Amino acid sequence: MGMSDDNCSTQLIDGDGAFNVSGVDNFVKAVKLGECGLSYAVVSIMGPQSSGKSTLLNHLFGTNFREMDAFRGRSQTTKGIWLAKCAGIEPCTLVMDLEGTDGRERGEDDTAFEKQSALFALAVSDVVLINMWCHDIGREQAANKPLLKTVFQVMMRLFSPRRTTLLFVIRDKTRTPMENLEPLLREDIQKVEVTALSSYEEKEDLFKEQVATLRQRFFHSIAPGGLAGDRRGVVPASGFSFSAQQIWEVIKENRDLDLPAHKVMVATVRCEEIANEKFVLLAENEDWRHLEEAVQSGPVSGFGKKLSSIFHTCLSEYDAEAVFFDEGVRNAKRQILETKILQLIQPAYQSMLAHLRSRTLDDFKEAFDKALISGKQFALAAHDCSKHSMSVFEEGCADATIEQANWDPSKVRDKVRRDIDAHIAAVRASKLSELNSLYEGKLNKALSEPVEALLDAASDNTWPAIRNLLQRETESAVSGLSKDISGFDIDQKTTNEMLASLENYARSVVEAKAKEEAGRVLIRMKDRFSTLFSHDSDSMPRIWTGKEDIRAITKTARSASLKLLSVMAAVRLDDDSDNIANTLSLALVDTTSTSSTNRSITSFDPLASSTWEEVPPTKTLITPVQCKNLWRQFKTETEYSVSQAIAAQEANKRNNNWLPPPWAILALVVLGFNEFMTLLRNPLYLGIIFVGFLLAKALWVQLDISGEFRNGALPGILSIGTKFLPTVMNLLRKLAEEGQKPADVGPQRNPPTDQSAENGVPIYSDSASSSSSTITSSRNEIDHPSTLQQRRVEKN
């Protein structure tokens, strides 16, 4: 049959006993049964076949069940169980039309199906109409008495205390008074309602009038005292289809039908279905999806309030649909639904907290940096910024709180606190490191060059001066650093460690510079020796004229170099006395004053050791053995300068002693008196001698004879022999060139003076001048051989 809003029906169970699941579901949706909650009633009718059950229901409830055609004879009209909604009756009333009993169509299976359908009707219905003929009352079989007794016995044993109202409808009432019929029924079955109807075929109008009266009894049938007033164990309307299906399955399988357990089972299934349905709706909710998507990219304002509203809506809808089911089952399924929802939204909540944590840390870093840049004290800036950031985080957590979730953000709060503290510690460490590096740089600049200069000067006051410098600069740096770190709120122990570290760094700078200079001590010693040996007290280059005491100068220069070595031998920052200088002096300088006898008796060498007395190895820069080796190398490399100075003195002496001895001069005067008188008588000889002297002087200068013989007689002779002829030819060529100049100028040349004529050498006057200039220019290079020697010494 078709279905409409107020008049629709469907087959609940077909003739083969199959439950029509899809049909019932469609019926429930069509009549909107799920919205009724507990405000509904179920009425069923049973009775003999062709007893007018469908006709009664159609007239009583306005249904459209199929009726028997009386003209075709009595036969089975209704097969199985049909379900319809009553028209115009409040509350919503469902009516079931059961297949008639005692039908010939089923044969031997009739009794089994009758028991099953009767038991089903009694288990599902609030009111059961038992339709029977008036003339069958008192007959054993006609009134279906055995069937009813069996059904009631089963109901009393298996079902809940809920009492189903039995309404016996006496059809085709005779003249027998109603008062006489009712005791007969009540004698058989207790707790019943009885009503009588006239014959529909013979007294149709009266039948309809009596049916209308009976119809009124079904209005508000579920109210207290109503026809279906016993509502204990009633299943909510939304679970009717599933409950009926499960009851029928139990009945068909001949299992015990425990309605209280069945009620719990129906509540369990339906509440779970409702919970799943609401969970799916929430998961697909657009507001939730937008919120979930938004929180992935950043914090969402009003996150907790929005999510709490969605959560509340879901639970409210569940409560509204599951309110009529068993309370224990309902609450249990509600808790499961809450748990599932919490599991669904927890990642979004955690993302929200993660964004709050990240944003809080970023905001703190920015505010902290700005506070430090503005000159705010570190500890105060850290305290104020962290306090403000944690306050903002707490506000964010409150905004993200979900009412239905008892989630504690304390772990995330602790992480934020640790993040902030870690950043503060990192910035503090960075700032302190910068300050430490700043003062270390100042110390390095203030100590390195001065210490290098003091070590280069190398005197008895070198290390005391270094100690004073170190103490002064260290105290200044420690004072400055102590003042600068006072605002960082660090403990005294850390402060002391930093200041001690700075002091140690200052010492390490001095020690490192001393070690560096010790590595260049040989170069320093040679430089000092060269400076003192090659320069006088006025720092002017020394000229070895032969009057200098080279031995004394050498000893003084070496003593100064040895002092440099002794100063460099060890670090003396603790004002501890040592005997390094005396040891080196005795072992290296004063050994010449010791007699050979004493040296042979004393076999102990004070420098034959790797350590100094009273000097720990950690402060030793140059060991005694290394000092001995360095001194040997130093003497070897400076001996050449001494030998060059000695050679320069000797050469200078030779150059200054060009006159012959006095006795030779006297002999020349005595023996050459005649020759001298001859020259006086003939001046021409004197001119010739003068020209010869000029030529000899020119050859002397050109050949650098004094320089050539400085390296020895034989090498000088060989060198002069190779250069003599080219030098003579070059000299003659120059003289020839000079002789051509008077002929070229002609009359412009001034005539020779009388003096020139008298000298007898007019043609050689220009040549003599040229030769004189040449000789003069050459003498500038050779007049002072000591200067040339000094240049060579300096070059070496």
VOGU-3710 file (C-alpha; in Angstrom, 3 decimals, decimal comma):
1> mgmsddncst> 0,000/0,000/0,000  1,035/3,569/-0,553  1,921/6,032/2,198  0,724/9,592/2,854  1,158/12,035/5,687  -1,763/10,890/7,950  -2,814/7,698/6,267  0,002/5,390/5,361  0,737/1,743/5,948  3,374/-0,837/5,208
11> qlidgdgafn> 3,856/-4,560/5,703  5,892/-5,042/8,867  6,351/-8,822/8,601  5,433/-10,743/5,483  3,638/-14,068/5,364  6,939/-15,954/5,428  8,027/-14,250/8,646  10,583/-11,897/7,054  10,921/-8,496/8,708  10,630/-5,627/6,219
21> vsgvdnfvka> 13,544/-3,497/7,397  13,654/-1,007/4,545  9,895/-0,635/4,454  9,680/0,061/8,159  12,529/2,582/7,955  10,799/4,414/5,150  7,551/4,314/7,131  9,217/5,762/10,215  10,708/8,580/8,157  7,430/9,251/6,368
31> vklgecglsy> 5,395/9,613/9,535  8,300/11,392/11,324  8,107/8,920/14,139  11,634/9,763/15,349  10,445/13,197/16,444  7,863/11,786/18,823  10,238/10,574/21,520  8,090/8,674/24,028  4,895/10,398/22,950  3,511/7,599/20,839
41> avvsimgpqs> 1,437/4,468/21,308  1,219/1,151/19,495  -2,101/-0,669/19,088  -2,453/-4,130/17,553  -5,416/-6,368/16,806  -5,673/-10,119/16,720  -8,521/-12,490/16,277  -10,037/-15,175/14,066  -9,696/-14,997/10,361  -12,381/-13,006/8,605
51> sgkstllnhl> -13,695/-11,643/11,892  -13,661/-8,087/10,564  -10,393/-6,947/12,154  -9,299/-4,782/9,209  -12,769/-3,330/8,903  -12,753/-2,391/12,570  -9,325/-0,761/12,345  -10,248/1,218/9,257  -13,357/2,599/10,925  -11,755/3,038/14,334
61> fgtnfremda> -8,429/4,655/13,296  -9,051/5,863/9,766  -6,598/3,411/8,234  -6,883/1,748/4,867  -6,125/-1,894/5,596  -7,447/-4,313/3,018  -10,894/-5,673/3,947  -12,541/-8,989/3,090  -15,105/-9,059/0,273  -18,133/-10,724/1,875
71> frgrsqttkg> -19,590/-11,660/-1,491  -16,488/-13,755/-2,309  -16,763/-15,787/0,862  -14,589/-15,921/3,941  -10,885/-16,263/3,178  -7,548/-14,888/4,377  -7,245/-11,160/3,610  -4,309/-10,060/5,783  -1,071/-11,981/5,493  1,640/-11,436/8,056
81> iwlakcagie> 1,574/-8,195/10,048  0,805/-4,773/8,661  1,616/-1,401/10,198  -0,155/1,940/9,754  -0,471/5,308/11,429  -3,805/6,267/12,892  -5,330/9,367/11,407  -6,277/12,306/13,598  -5,336/10,811/16,975  -2,952/12,382/19,434
91> pctlvmdleg> -0,412/11,340/20,452  0,932/9,556/17,403  -0,608/6,099/17,391  0,599/3,148/15,322  -1,694/0,255/14,652  -0,712/-3,279/13,633  -3,116/-5,591/11,810  -2,182/-9,210/12,524  -2,991/-12,159/10,323  -6,146/-13,948/11,486
101> tdgrergedd> -5,937/-17,175/13,435  -7,455/-20,504/12,611  -7,024/-19,880/8,891  -7,133/-22,848/6,604  -4,467/-21,378/4,321  -1,572/-22,097/6,757  -2,731/-25,545/7,738  -0,443/-27,142/10,328  1,872/-24,073/10,561  -1,005/-21,930/11,713
111> tafekqsalf> -0,451/-22,445/15,453  3,281/-21,671/15,316  2,865/-18,394/13,416  -0,108/-17,468/15,607  2,023/-17,843/18,734  4,879/-15,854/17,208  2,668/-13,017/15,946  0,688/-12,890/19,195  3,853/-12,780/21,284  5,245/-10,054/19,026
121> alavsdvvli> 2,063/-7,983/19,338  2,032/-8,284/23,118  5,757/-7,322/23,328  5,508/-4,317/21,037  2,012/-2,933/21,670  0,608/-0,741/24,414  -2,963/-1,899/23,625  -3,943/-5,235/22,062  -7,438/-5,471/20,581  -8,761/-9,019/20,667
131> nmwchdigre> -11,520/-9,216/18,129  -14,039/-12,069/18,740  -17,630/-12,970/17,931  -20,175/-12,721/20,640  -21,508/-16,195/20,029  -17,955/-17,659/20,451  -17,629/-16,565/24,042  -17,397/-19,624/26,257  -16,286/-21,930/23,421  -12,843/-23,442/23,944
141> qaankpllkt> -11,509/-23,099/20,426  -13,546/-20,324/18,891  -12,281/-17,752/21,350  -8,671/-18,799/20,847  -8,474/-19,429/24,556  -5,616/-21,979/24,427  -3,540/-19,613/22,283  -4,101/-16,689/24,620  -3,205/-18,723/27,698  0,036/-19,881/26,117
151> vfqvmmrlfs> 0,938/-16,343/25,074  0,193/-14,914/28,514  2,210/-17,618/30,224  5,183/-16,805/28,036  4,725/-13,071/28,604  4,604/-13,469/32,371  7,808/-15,502/32,330  9,893/-13,542/29,875  8,926/-9,932/29,777  9,233/-6,888/31,955
161> prrttllfvi> 6,655/-5,789/34,499  5,123/-3,529/31,897  1,438/-4,475/31,516  -0,121/-4,437/28,077  -3,792/-3,451/27,981  -6,013/-6,135/26,450  -9,193/-4,716/24,918  -11,680/-7,404/23,986  -13,978/-6,258/21,236  -17,210/-8,318/21,189
171> rdktrtpmen> -18,550/-8,314/17,660  -22,196/-8,697/16,647  -23,398/-8,278/20,140  -26,628/-10,246/20,891  -29,293/-9,521/23,359  -27,183/-11,071/26,098  -26,465/-8,229/28,458  -22,861/-6,932/28,549  -22,783/-7,491/32,265  -23,257/-11,211/31,671
181> lepllrediq> -20,518/-11,498/29,007  -17,752/-9,612/30,802  -17,524/-11,997/33,827  -17,063/-14,936/31,491  -13,996/-13,259/29,941  -12,660/-11,983/33,213  -12,986/-15,472/34,596  -10,667/-16,692/31,907  -8,129/-13,793/31,757  -7,593/-11,054/34,336
191> kvevtalssy> -6,720/-7,332/33,724  -8,760/-6,766/30,611  -10,980/-4,177/29,038  -14,180/-5,299/27,335  -16,372/-3,503/24,820  -19,129/-4,685/22,512  -20,006/-3,614/18,997  -23,127/-4,236/16,969  -23,039/-6,028/13,662  -21,465/-3,936/10,924
201> eekedlfkeq> -23,600/-5,588/8,235  -26,929/-5,490/10,023  -26,606/-2,309/12,096  -24,022/-0,245/10,294  -25,054/3,086/11,728  -25,074/1,789/15,257  -21,736/0,077/14,611  -20,186/3,336/13,438  -21,614/5,191/16,415  -20,175/2,639/18,819
211> vatlrqrffh> -16,798/2,709/16,978  -16,695/6,502/17,281  -17,246/6,181/21,010  -14,462/3,618/21,252  -12,174/5,888/19,205  -12,386/8,554/21,878  -10,706/6,214/24,321  -7,547/6,240/22,203  -7,087/9,977/22,478  -4,350/10,732/25,033
221> siapgglagd> -4,089/7,017/25,583  -0,569/7,307/27,083  -1,597/9,778/29,764  -1,763/8,472/33,330  -4,991/6,494/33,689  -5,364/6,287/29,926  -5,941/3,179/27,895  -2,165/2,703/27,470  -1,135/4,293/30,728  1,573/1,770/31,662
231> rrgvvpasgf> 4,690/3,229/29,974  7,355/1,270/31,808  10,002/-0,007/29,453  8,660/1,794/26,433  11,189/2,207/23,613  11,695/5,745/22,219  10,074/6,267/18,865  13,408/6,582/17,047  14,284/3,054/18,190  10,936/1,479/17,348
241> sfsaqqiwev> 12,041/-0,029/14,034  15,216/-1,572/15,416  13,442/-2,740/18,590  10,668/-4,436/16,648  13,187/-6,099/14,356  15,231/-7,468/17,246  12,127/-8,685/19,107  10,917/-10,518/16,052  14,329/-12,133/15,530  14,326/-13,396/19,131
251> ikenrdldlp> 10,792/-14,696/18,819  11,540/-16,497/15,567  14,601/-18,151/17,076  12,553/-19,252/20,120  15,031/-17,562/22,462  14,128/-16,001/25,763  12,712/-12,564/25,259  14,076/-10,368/28,078  12,539/-6,978/27,484  14,631/-5,078/30,058
261> ahkvmvatvr> 17,792/-6,404/28,423  16,194/-5,763/25,067  15,536/-2,194/26,089  19,185/-1,736/27,037  20,261/-3,358/23,802  18,021/-1,082/21,765  19,262/1,920/23,703  22,848/0,847/23,140  22,396/0,461/19,396  20,318/3,565/18,925
271> ceeianekfv> 22,441/5,798/21,151  25,529/4,599/19,345  23,879/5,312/16,010  22,838/8,758/17,181  26,303/9,439/18,565  27,960/8,330/15,324  25,560/10,412/13,322  26,274/13,508/15,403  30,008/12,880/15,269  29,902/12,643/11,481
281> llaenedwrh> 27,845/15,830/11,317  30,368/17,618/13,514  33,312/16,323/11,495  31,644/17,619/8,334  30,522/20,870/9,921  31,658/23,820/7,826  32,405/26,009/10,823  34,592/23,287/12,313  36,412/22,712/9,049  37,087/26,406/8,574
291> leeavqsgpv> 38,305/26,639/12,145  40,517/23,581/11,744  42,001/24,924/8,517  42,560/28,401/9,943  44,349/27,148/13,049  46,902/25,326/10,922  48,334/28,605/9,670  48,176/30,658/12,843  46,310/31,449/16,064  42,573/32,067/15,745
301> sgfgkklssi> 40,861/34,690/17,842  37,953/33,270/19,848  39,094/29,720/19,119  37,829/28,252/22,389  34,451/29,969/22,273  33,814/28,932/18,662  34,812/25,340/19,238  32,883/25,138/22,505  29,761/26,286/20,657  30,193/23,606/17,987
311> fhtclseyda> 30,849/21,022/20,688  27,788/22,093/22,678  25,560/21,988/19,612  26,651/18,429/18,838  26,021/17,212/22,385  22,716/19,051/22,606  21,473/17,371/19,440  22,565/14,009/20,805  20,785/14,654/24,095  17,626/15,713/22,303
321> eavffdegvr> 17,470/12,472/20,284  18,687/10,086/22,967  16,817/11,577/25,904  14,194/8,782/26,047  16,633/5,877/25,973  18,039/4,169/29,019  19,870/6,764/31,101  22,901/4,615/31,835  23,330/3,666/28,191  22,655/7,225/27,071
331> nakrqiletk> 25,249/8,709/29,370  27,812/6,052/28,505  27,415/6,683/24,790  27,495/10,416/25,449  30,830/10,055/27,161  32,127/8,039/24,222  30,887/10,743/21,874  32,626/13,399/23,974  35,822/11,384/23,907  35,680/11,026/20,118
341> ilqliqpayq> 34,986/14,712/19,676  37,839/15,592/21,993  40,140/13,294/20,026  39,005/15,004/16,847  39,563/18,550/18,054  42,616/17,976/20,221  45,130/18,349/17,313  43,565/21,717/16,493  43,812/22,722/20,150  47,429/21,620/20,286
351> smlahlrsrt> 48,119/23,568/17,086  46,522/26,598/18,680  48,739/26,260/21,744  51,782/25,709/19,533  51,007/28,922/17,648  50,515/30,753/20,917  53,834/29,405/22,145  55,641/30,404/18,964  54,012/33,837/18,826  54,702/34,477/22,496
361> lddfkeafdk> 58,369/33,616/22,054  58,680/35,764/18,916  56,960/38,716/20,587  59,193/38,316/23,612  62,337/38,278/21,482  61,262/41,419/19,647  60,299/43,276/22,817  63,444/42,126/24,589  65,693/43,290/21,771  63,989/46,670/21,647
371> alisgkqfal> 64,350/47,073/25,408  68,060/46,292/25,239  68,592/48,626/22,289  66,859/51,423/24,188  69,481/51,034/26,932  67,350/49,272/29,500  69,235/47,210/32,044  69,448/43,563/31,024  67,931/41,995/34,139  65,109/44,529/34,302
381> aahdcskhsm> 64,358/44,163/30,594  64,307/40,363/30,909  61,949/40,474/33,901  59,492/42,981/32,415  59,391/41,436/28,954  59,006/37,871/30,212  56,245/38,901/32,635  54,319/40,677/29,880  54,795/37,809/27,421  53,576/35,204/29,914
391> svfeegcada> 50,557/37,370/30,665  49,726/37,556/26,960  50,182/33,783/26,702  47,790/33,211/29,606  45,207/35,368/27,859  45,679/33,352/24,681  45,255/30,079/26,603  42,069/31,387/28,211  40,770/32,360/24,785  41,602/28,891/23,452
401> tieqanwdps> 40,023/27,008/26,372  37,244/24,601/25,387  34,497/24,391/27,989  33,803/20,703/27,494  37,503/19,728/27,663  39,372/19,646/30,918  42,707/20,221/29,204  45,487/21,777/31,206  47,886/23,986/29,203  50,432/23,915/32,028
411> kvrdkvrrdi> 52,879/21,770/30,044  52,847/24,205/27,145  53,095/27,066/29,618  56,176/25,448/31,132  57,645/25,033/27,662  57,047/28,707/26,917  58,701/29,619/30,184  61,657/27,387/29,345  61,854/28,880/25,845  61,917/32,405/27,252
421> dahiaavras> 64,456/31,473/29,914  66,608/29,737/27,318  66,506/32,799/25,062  67,364/35,068/27,980  70,241/32,779/28,878  71,434/32,707/25,265  71,266/36,487/24,928  72,941/36,896/28,312  75,704/34,525/27,284  76,084/36,362/23,975
431> klselnslye> 76,182/39,782/25,625  78,618/38,608/28,279  80,744/37,030/25,589  80,727/40,301/23,659  81,721/42,210/26,775  84,419/39,688/27,571  85,715/39,855/23,999  85,629/43,653/24,143  87,762/43,801/27,259  90,013/41,043/26,008
441> gklnkalsep> 90,549/43,092/22,866  91,344/46,142/24,968  93,774/44,144/27,050  95,390/42,658/23,974  95,852/46,103/22,463  97,047/47,628/25,734  99,548/44,849/26,461  100,861/43,362/23,221  102,773/46,289/21,741  104,033/47,709/25,056
451> vealldaasd> 105,208/44,271/26,179  106,934/43,757/22,839  108,665/47,125/23,178  109,733/46,399/26,759  111,079/42,981/25,823  112,935/44,506/22,893  114,558/47,023/25,255  115,609/44,124/27,551  117,015/45,584/30,721  116,953/44,796/34,409
461> ntwpairnll> 113,706/46,732/34,702  111,929/44,965/31,836  109,894/42,448/33,842  109,081/44,846/36,714  107,797/47,272/34,101  105,790/44,487/32,451  104,330/43,510/35,823  103,314/47,083/36,555  101,797/47,400/33,090  99,933/44,110/33,494
471> qretesavsg> 98,603/45,057/36,929  97,479/48,504/35,796  95,712/47,348/32,636  94,195/44,287/34,333  92,734/46,330/37,168  91,279/48,781/34,676  89,716/46,018/32,565  88,388/44,086/35,577  86,841/47,240/36,998  85,152/48,062/33,706
481> lskdisgfdi> 83,862/44,541/33,169  82,593/44,282/36,744  80,621/47,475/36,276  79,187/46,410/32,910  78,024/42,956/34,082  76,401/44,250/37,259  73,124/44,720/35,389  72,920/41,143/34,132  71,724/39,725/37,468  74,226/36,890/37,558
491> dqkttnemla> 75,378/35,172/40,708  78,568/36,117/42,483  80,244/32,864/41,594  79,798/33,466/37,866  80,956/37,056/38,283  84,111/35,958/40,062  84,771/33,343/37,397  84,440/35,906/34,608  86,746/38,399/36,329  89,272/35,663/37,097
501> slenyarsvv> 89,092/34,540/33,470  89,821/38,091/32,315  92,815/38,292/34,654  94,101/34,978/33,347  93,616/36,209/29,802  95,743/39,276/30,533  98,524/37,042/31,829  98,142/34,772/28,830  98,561/37,770/26,488  101,833/38,695/28,160
511> eakakeeagr> 103,009/35,089/28,218  102,059/34,559/24,592  103,840/37,733/23,543  106,899/36,704/25,570  106,845/33,276/23,955  106,501/34,889/20,532  109,429/37,199/21,176  111,444/34,307/22,566  111,021/32,581/19,243  112,675/35,580/17,581
521> vlirmkdrfs> 115,350/36,091/20,209  118,232/35,341/17,864  117,076/38,007/15,428  116,613/40,442/18,298  120,095/39,689/19,627  121,715/40,249/16,249  119,770/43,477/15,739  120,858/44,739/19,137  124,453/43,737/18,496  124,437/45,426/15,103
531> tlfshdsdsm> 122,890/48,569/16,554  125,423/48,903/19,354  128,405/47,740/17,329  127,786/49,821/14,195  126,564/53,025/15,869  128,115/55,312/18,394  126,527/56,717/21,530  124,780/59,373/19,445  123,256/56,664/17,196  125,400/57,829/14,319
541> priwtgkedi> 126,999/55,244/12,015  130,378/54,317/13,365  133,441/55,033/11,115  136,347/52,728/11,805  139,210/55,231/11,749  141,519/53,036/13,724  141,126/54,852/17,006  138,137/52,720/18,208  138,543/49,852/20,708  136,815/47,101/18,734
551> raitktarsa> 137,295/44,569/21,523  135,531/46,768/24,084  132,758/47,685/21,666  132,242/44,039/20,780  132,087/43,036/24,442  129,580/45,767/25,208  127,365/44,792/22,263  127,518/41,105/23,168  126,740/41,823/26,813  123,671/43,776/25,742
561> slkllsvmaa> 122,612/40,887/23,493  123,164/38,446/26,347  120,969/40,611/28,570  118,257/40,298/25,944  118,687/36,534/25,991  118,454/36,386/29,783  115,321/38,520/29,800  113,707/36,298/27,192  114,668/33,043/28,902  111,725/32,941/31,340
571> vrldddsdni> 108,400/34,579/32,223  108,697/36,636/35,414  105,173/37,845/36,210  105,175/36,752/39,853  108,161/38,810/41,011  110,161/35,684/41,801  113,927/36,063/41,760  116,135/33,885/39,591  119,803/33,562/38,661  119,460/33,260/34,892
581> antlslalvd> 121,362/36,433/34,035  124,361/35,540/36,207  124,376/31,975/34,946  124,418/33,096/31,329  127,045/35,751/32,002  129,354/33,336/33,783  128,840/30,586/31,250  129,017/32,588/28,036  130,731/35,961/28,517  133,127/35,627/31,441
591> ttstsstnrs> 134,606/32,318/30,285  137,541/34,180/28,660  138,670/35,547/32,038  138,752/32,113/33,550  142,111/30,439/33,310  142,455/27,272/31,363  143,496/25,536/34,576  140,256/26,411/36,324  138,200/25,336/33,273  139,862/21,988/33,263
601> itsfdplass> 139,261/21,518/36,985  135,587/22,576/36,773  133,879/20,073/34,524  130,325/21,122/35,378  128,518/23,107/32,650  125,664/25,226/34,134  123,941/25,320/30,740  123,922/21,566/30,282  120,326/21,336/31,556  116,765/21,635/30,303
611> tweevpptkt> 115,547/23,644/33,311  116,580/26,723/35,218  117,087/26,728/38,934  114,120/28,223/40,833  112,167/28,538/37,576  109,284/26,073/36,918  109,105/24,519/33,444  105,768/26,247/32,773  107,497/29,631/32,981  110,555/28,633/30,968
621> litpvqcknl> 110,706/30,118/27,496  114,272/29,192/26,519  116,045/26,321/28,271  119,721/26,549/29,258  120,732/24,190/26,470  118,824/26,273/23,958  120,513/29,429/25,287  123,916/27,862/24,772  123,102/26,873/21,200  121,611/30,278/20,452
631> wrqfktetey> 124,706/32,009/21,804  126,996/29,854/19,707  124,951/30,648/16,603  124,837/34,332/17,556  128,612/34,561/17,884  129,103/32,778/14,589  126,789/35,130/12,737  128,231/38,306/14,303  131,943/37,466/13,972  131,915/38,566/10,358
641> svsqaiaaqe> 130,877/42,089/11,359  133,744/42,226/13,858  136,270/40,988/11,312  135,001/43,490/8,775  135,440/46,289/11,298  138,974/45,153/12,023  139,745/45,013/8,310  138,304/48,471/7,825  140,536/49,842/10,572  143,636/48,304/9,018
651> ankrnnnwlp> 142,730/49,594/5,550  142,174/53,053/6,955  145,540/52,938/8,664  147,214/51,962/5,419  145,502/54,758/3,531  146,553/57,315/6,112  150,239/56,147/6,127  151,125/56,966/2,415  154,264/59,003/3,251  157,541/57,135/3,521
661> ppwailalvv> 159,343/56,951/6,853  161,343/60,004/8,034  164,705/58,367/7,375  163,617/57,667/3,810  162,630/61,292/3,396  166,004/62,427/4,767  167,800/60,033/2,411  165,836/61,369/-0,532  166,740/64,938/0,395  170,436/64,190/0,736
671> lgfnefmtll> 170,732/61,924/-2,269  168,413/63,958/-4,489  169,927/67,362/-3,812  171,643/67,481/-7,189  168,470/66,463/-9,014  166,532/69,103/-7,135  169,021/71,810/-8,183  168,778/70,607/-11,769  165,003/71,080/-11,679  165,487/74,569/-10,353
681> rnplylgiif> 167,853/75,416/-13,187  165,542/73,921/-15,880  161,795/74,473/-15,072  160,808/72,382/-18,085  161,583/69,279/-16,122  159,265/70,443/-13,443  156,377/70,694/-15,959  157,103/67,241/-17,272  157,134/65,847/-13,762  153,841/67,574/-12,998
691> vgfllakalw> 152,184/66,097/-16,096  153,524/62,685/-15,197  152,112/63,079/-11,706  148,711/63,900/-13,095  148,789/60,872/-15,361  149,868/58,614/-12,526  147,177/60,010/-10,267  144,558/59,421/-12,932  145,714/55,829/-13,352  145,684/55,357/-9,582
701> vqldisgefr> 142,101/56,522/-9,352  140,872/54,694/-12,435  142,441/51,420/-11,406  141,440/51,805/-7,713  144,813/50,395/-6,733  144,267/50,827/-2,982  140,998/48,947/-3,199  142,458/46,165/-5,270  145,332/45,542/-2,863  143,018/45,522/0,111
711> ngalpgilsi> 142,182/41,897/-0,600  145,861/40,911/-0,896  148,963/41,570/-2,984  148,633/38,774/-5,500  144,910/39,300/-6,244  145,610/43,045/-6,535  148,430/42,572/-9,060  146,314/40,199/-11,161  143,355/42,537/-11,160  145,437/45,611/-12,032
721> gtkflptvmn> 147,198/43,684/-14,817  143,918/42,903/-16,495  142,617/46,467/-16,239  145,858/48,429/-16,909  145,873/48,517/-20,725  142,133/49,331/-21,176  142,456/52,063/-18,577  145,508/53,633/-20,297  143,763/53,555/-23,698  140,659/55,134/-22,230
731> llrklaeegq> 142,731/57,845/-20,594  144,628/58,626/-23,817  141,345/58,803/-25,732  139,985/61,338/-23,308  143,146/63,398/-23,557  142,916/63,338/-27,360  139,342/64,529/-27,229  140,340/67,335/-24,943  143,183/68,306/-27,284  140,800/68,760/-30,231
741> kpadvgpqrn> 138,664/71,369/-28,493  141,025/74,450/-29,081  141,197/73,800/-32,884  137,420/73,631/-33,088  136,723/76,930/-31,374  139,441/78,841/-33,296  139,703/82,605/-32,643  137,040/82,410/-29,932  139,597/80,686/-27,658  141,395/83,073/-25,447
751> pptdqsaeng> 145,132/83,079/-26,019  147,205/81,300/-23,486  148,408/83,362/-20,640  152,014/84,219/-20,042  151,999/81,966/-17,081  151,038/79,077/-19,322  153,769/79,886/-21,734  156,223/80,129/-18,978  155,188/76,768/-17,655  155,708/75,343/-21,089
761> vpiysdsass> 152,529/73,304/-21,040  149,856/75,446/-22,782  148,425/72,611/-24,840  147,973/70,486/-21,803  146,141/72,995/-19,686  142,672/71,756/-20,712  143,720/68,160/-20,481  145,141/68,782/-17,061  141,881/70,424/-15,994  139,862/67,490/-17,299
771> ssstitssrn> 142,186/65,043/-15,681  142,032/67,027/-12,471  138,221/66,972/-12,521  138,273/63,265/-13,236  140,727/62,674/-10,455  138,715/64,857/-8,099  135,499/62,993/-8,830  137,242/59,697/-8,374  138,822/60,797/-5,095  135,387/61,464/-3,692
781> eidhpstlqq> 134,897/57,716/-3,890  138,277/56,588/-2,631  139,546/59,313/-0,313  137,714/57,661/2,545  137,979/53,890/2,255  136,536/53,582/5,732  133,231/54,890/4,359  133,227/52,219/1,671  134,107/49,638/4,306  131,279/50,896/6,514
791> rrvekn> 128,818/50,485/3,640  129,926/46,917/3,138  129,587/46,174/6,851  126,101/47,607/6,899  125,203/45,639/3,782  126,396/42,428/5,413
//
